Amino acid sequence: VRQMLTGAEARCQVQLTIPRGPKPIRMFVDGVFDLTHYGHMNAFRQARALGQHLVVGVNSDESVLQAKGFLPVLMDSERQAAVLGCRFVDEIVPASPYVMTAEYIEELVESKGIDYFVHGDDPCVVDGRDVYEAARKAGRFCTIPRTEGISTTDIVGRLLLLTQDHHMGHLVDQPSPVSKQGVFASKQS
């Protein structure tokens, strides 16, 4: 599967360099985006950088339950609000299905003007099938590097164990990137 992803990304990069006229290139990325974190924001940033307009599909509770066997921690409306609050996101599509069908892809192309579908370079397989198979076959698929070291699953695991072990190496081995003024403090102030 990783070899397929690499080939799809190379085709995407070549296609994105072809002049397209005055119409902005519209990218689509989808996901659960539960307990939204900096890995999600980085994916939005990367996907947005591939085009001029980013549409984000937020997978519905029902489609997540069907594909994964459990519900997200946050409700649909909470996940949608968190995604819409990101500066890289131009618009959202609520209740996006977890598995991208050819029909759904065509609907997004027609109704939202989507040019390319984007996902991290980690495989996304449900019932032995690539979730983005239809987008690949349509020649509309791009990959972006997944942000290492962060996942919703890891965050949930930390909460369930009530552990702080993930801080120990960071606090002992590395200086904090956070200034005394805070994470968003400007160096100019």
Salt bridges, closest charged atoms under 4 A:
ASP61 OD1 - ARG79 NH2 2.73
ASP76 OD1 - ARG79 NH2 2.47
ASP90 OD2 - ARG48 NE 2.92
ASP90 OD2 - HIS53 ND1 3.75
GLU91 OE2 - ARG26 NH2 2.97
GLU91 OE2 - HIS53 NE2 2.84
GLU91 OE1 - LYS112 NZ 3.17
ASP115 OD1 - ARG20 NH2 2.61
ASP115 OD2 - LYS23 NZ 2.84
ASP122 OD2 - ARG146 NE 3.72
ASP130 OD2 - ARG136 NE 2.53
GLU133 OE1 - ARG129 NH2 2.49
GLU133 OE2 - LYS137 NZ 2.90
ASP154 OD2 - ARG158 NH2 2.79
